[in-house]
Amino acid sequence: MLERLQRQAAAAGGALYVLNGNHETMNVAGNYRYATAGADLEMAAWKRWRQLGQRLKDSCSSCPQDTASAAAASIDAASAADTAAASSSGRGARQFNPLREAALRPGGPITRRFFAPHPVVLQVGSTLFVHGGVLPSHVEYGLDNINSETREWLMGGADRPSQKRAPPPKFLRGADAVVWARCGNCWWGTCVLAYL
């Protein structure tokens, strides 16, 4: 839906920008404390659609095969249960978390397709957009560095010999993280704008 709105906005001479915030980075980091049973059911539905799509691609001899992308986005979804969650809270749907873990890990198919293309912080003219807050330390580190290192982490970064999840970059963790900082006081705008 957002991609369609982006195309429509561009066709009308405008723009729609999509940013990653704390919920996207939390999921990729393996923190599912806000995940609900409904969200886990959506993951199970996504798994079924993905399997159908793969079967269709496999049966099409003239379809281009993107083996590198498929290998990078492969997941072990076969072991995840498809049964309905017993509860309406996130706690009752833990059987789907292995699927969420696989799909939303750094380099996972949903992460690569829907999160990695988008920045965490964006400056358009004299306006700065972020889901969280930009502190002077973030500006000193470099907004381009924050976006490129976040994208690298989301894409899976360098090959990791173990299956252990890569931790998010430091600027995405803690109360002062660019996706968590909530510092809307007047001094903040003056201080950050002086760095830009």
PyMOL commands that set and color helices and strands:
alter all, ss='L'
color gray80, all
select helices_A, chain A and resi 2-11+22-28+37-59+67-72+90-104+109-115+136-141+143-155+170-172+186-195
alter helices_A, ss='H'
color red, helices_A
select strands_A, chain A and resi 121-124+127-130
alter strands_A, ss='S'
color yellow, strands_A
deselect
rebuild
show_as cartoon
